[in-house]
């Protein structure tokens, strides 16, 4: 996908933008985030599937008019 020259350019840009001191901190944060993401994905895969969804059928006669004075004239 990426060649060595592209990765070198990205690394140089990161060092220029973040500075050499911040780079290890950023790498640690990215690694920690990746580990958390992988753990959550594995946990989601191990969860049992949800049961069948409940369908509620509603007819127009079941709906209540939300306006309390829908038939009254306004003054």
N, C-alpha and C positions, 0 to 999 in steps of 0.2 A: 504494500500500500504506500508507505513512505520510504524513500531512499535515505541513505546515510546523509547526503547533503541537506535534504529538507529537515531532518531531525537536528542536524548541527545548527542550522539557521534558527530553528525554533528554540534550541537551548541557548544560543547566544542572545536572542531577543529576551528570553526569560531572565537571564543574568543581567542584561542591561536594564530591564524594566524593574525587576524586583531587588536586584542587588545580590551579591554572593551570600550575605548573611541571612537573608530571608528565604533563600531557595530551599534549604533543608527543612525549614518550618513548613513551607508550602507543600513539599513532597510528603512530609509526615501527615499533614491534614488530608491530603488527597488519598493517601494509603488507608488512613483510618476510615474515611468516608466510603471507600471501596469495600473495606471489610464489613462495615455496617450494612451496606447495600446487599452484599452477598449473603450475610446472615439472615436478613429480612426476607430475601427471595427464597432461601431454603426453608425458612419457617412458614412462608405462605404456601409453598409446595406441599408441606407436610400436613397442613390443616385439612380436615375433612371438607368435602364439597358441601355447599349449602343444599338444603332439601328443596323440594319442588316449590316454586313460587305460588303464592295464593292469589287467585284471581277473584276480584269482587265485581260482580255485574250490577250495574245501576241503570234503572230505567228513568225516563224523564219525570215520572210521577214520584220518584223517591227524592228528587232534588227539592230542597227548601229554598224559597226565594230569600236572598240575603238582605233585601231591602224591606224593612218593617212597614213602611207606609207606601208600598208600591201602588195600591189602588186609590189612595187618597189624593185629592187635588191640592196643590200648593197655593198659598195665598201670598 
